[in-house]
Amino acid sequence: MTRAATAVPALHDRIAAEIAADGPMPLARYMARALLDPRGGYYTTAEPFGARGDFITAPEISQVFGEVMALWLAQCWLDQGAPAAPLLVEPGPGRGTLMADALRALKAVPPLREGLRVRLVEASPRLCTVQEATLAPLAAGIDLGWAETLDAALDAGGGPLLLLANEFLDALPIRQFRREGDRWHEVLVGLAPNGALAPVLAPDPVPESAVRAPGTAPLPAAGGAVVERCPAAEAAVAAIAARIAAGGGAALLVDYGYGERPGRATFRAYRGHDHADPFAAPGTADLTASVDFAALAETARAAGAAAFGPVTQRDLLLALGAEARTAALCARATPAQAGKLRSGLARLTDAADMGEAFKALAILPPGSPPPPGFGDPA
């Protein structure tokens, strides 16, 4: 993995200079700068994905993940009467692996593929080029395009929305709050005496309404408790849910997160598949936070849609037939390929690995029955 050696201190120094001039910055702004700065951001300058990167996602582990998720969307579309002009959207598509597996699986549903429009939501020009190279051989006859924002993708014409997102929400900028006594203070990014970037508390408290997402559990009362809120994720889910409530379709959001607020910080950094200091060298590590699925389910309902889950990734994959699909692939594979397929499924479903840590939330039109793999509405 290649990173320009001069880009790292340049971004750190630019952020530090901004803080020195204007005071501590919100954590959300820091995350956005560290991940997407045009001259030194993590996603704009690094190759984060895969075994040689800093983390590996489910589609990179097994093709079965994308295949069964795509067929889940297809079943939801069929259950709604196979409406015309479906729009398939993937925000945060990485190298295009998930969408490639999805398009390959959807060959089994010709009526859906024939009228399909696909939009990838990607802000990095470098990754757009990678995704186009991955998907071009699979997208013959499909209206394939890119959008820089989710709103732009959702505006790509009418028709039902079919949306698949894997590890998209966790990278959206968060606000973090800490309880001191009986008050909540926002966590900002400031400067330590030695000039290093470091978390600091805003001196003035914030109202509980800024800390607690609507409809979620009461805030923890213990001193030192931490609550994280992601306005960008709430806005994204509200837009997705409103589009589905009005025009039909389905969304499947998969990420690591929780259904009950943990009361502690989940903001962290990954470099080389290991934890790193999120403030030491912005632009050289992935910054992420666990997803508050309870808050997002409430957001979807408030926007007029039905929300189901969260369920664990393990339960969803097994309910959707991931074991049978893996066995079918193994029957046609070499011994080495079969071993990789089996180990990949085990990693995705193992309770001690990704199976329990990752959750899934489904969003469908109001009044929809539970979709495959989900129980009653959240």
Rosetta blueprint (number, residue, H / E / L):
1 M L
2 T L
3 R L
4 A L
5 A L
6 T L
7 A H
8 V H
9 P H
10 A H
11 L H
12 H H
13 D H
14 R H
15 I H
16 A H
17 A H
18 E H
19 I H
20 A H
21 A H
22 D H
23 G L
24 P L
25 M E
26 P E
27 L H
28 A H
29 R H
30 Y H
31 M H
32 A H
33 R H
34 A H
35 L H
36 L H
37 D L
38 P L
39 R L
40 G L
41 G L
42 Y H
43 Y H
44 T H
45 T H
46 A L
47 E L
48 P L
49 F E
50 G L
51 A L
52 R L
53 G L
54 D L
55 F E
56 I L
57 T L
58 A H
59 P H
60 E H
61 I H
62 S L
63 Q H
64 V H
65 F H
66 G H
67 E H
68 V H
69 M H
70 A H
71 L H
72 W H
73 L H
74 A H
75 Q H
76 C H
77 W H
78 L H
79 D H
80 Q L
81 G L
82 A L
83 P L
84 A L
85 A L
86 P L
87 L E
88 L E
89 V E
90 E E
91 P E
92 G L
93 P L
94 G L
95 R L
96 G L
97 T H
98 L H
99 M H
100 A H
101 D H
102 A H
103 L H
104 R H
105 A H
106 L H
107 K H
108 A H
109 V L
110 P H
111 P H
112 L H
113 R H
114 E H
115 G L
116 L L
117 R E
118 V E
119 R E
120 L E
121 V E
122 E L
123 A L
124 S L
125 P H
126 R H
127 L H
128 C H
129 T H
130 V H
131 Q H
132 E H
133 A H
134 T H
135 L H
136 A H
137 P H
138 L H
139 A L
140 A L
141 G L
142 I L
143 D E
144 L E
145 G E
146 W E
147 A E
148 E L
149 T L
150 L H
151 D H
152 A H
153 A H
154 L H
155 D L
156 A L
157 G L
158 G L
159 G L
160 P L
161 L E
162 L E
163 L E
164 L E
165 A E
166 N E
167 E L
168 F L
169 L H
170 D H
171 A H
172 L L
173 P L
174 I L
175 R E
176 Q E
177 F E
178 R E
179 R E
180 E E
181 G L
182 D L
183 R E
184 W E
185 H E
186 E E
187 V E
188 L E
189 V E
190 G E
191 L E
192 A L
193 P L
194 N L
195 G L
196 A L
197 L E
198 A E
199 P E
200 V E
201 L E
202 A L
203 P L
204 D L
205 P L
206 V E
207 P L
208 E H
209 S H
210 A H
211 V H
212 R L
213 A L
214 P L
215 G L
216 T L
217 A L
218 P L
219 L L
220 P L
221 A L
222 A L
223 G L
224 G L
225 A L
226 V E
227 V E
228 E E
229 R E
230 C L
231 P H
232 A H
233 A H
234 E H
235 A H
236 A H
237 V H
238 A H
239 A H
240 I H
241 A H
242 A H
243 R H
244 I H
245 A H
246 A H
247 G H
248 G L
249 G E
250 A E
251 A E
252 L E
253 L E
254 V E
255 D E
256 Y E
257 G E
258 Y E
259 G L
260 E L
261 R L
262 P L
263 G L
264 R L
265 A L
266 T L
267 F L
268 R E
269 A E
270 Y E
271 R E
272 G L
273 H L
274 D E
275 H E
276 A E
277 D L
278 P L
279 F L
280 A L
281 A L
282 P L
283 G L
284 T L
285 A L
286 D E
287 L E
288 T E
289 A L
290 S L
291 V E
292 D E
293 F H
294 A H
295 A H
296 L H
297 A H
298 E H
299 T H
300 A H
301 R H
302 A H
303 A L
304 G L
305 A L
306 A E
307 A E
308 F E
309 G E
310 P E
311 V E
312 T E
313 Q H
314 R H
315 D H
316 L H
317 L H
318 L H
319 A H
320 L L
321 G L
322 A H
323 E H
324 A H
325 R H
326 T H
327 A H
328 A H
329 L H
330 C H
331 A H
332 R L
333 A L
334 T L
335 P H
336 A H
337 Q H
338 A H
339 G H
340 K H
341 L H
342 R H
343 S H
344 G H
345 L H
346 A H
347 R H
348 L H
349 T H
350 D L
351 A L
352 A L
353 D L
354 M H
355 G H
356 E H
357 A H
358 F E
359 K E
360 A E
361 L E
362 A E
363 I E
364 L E
365 P L
366 P L
367 G L
368 S L
369 P L
370 P L
371 P L
372 P L
373 G L
374 F L
375 G L
376 D L
377 P E
378 A L
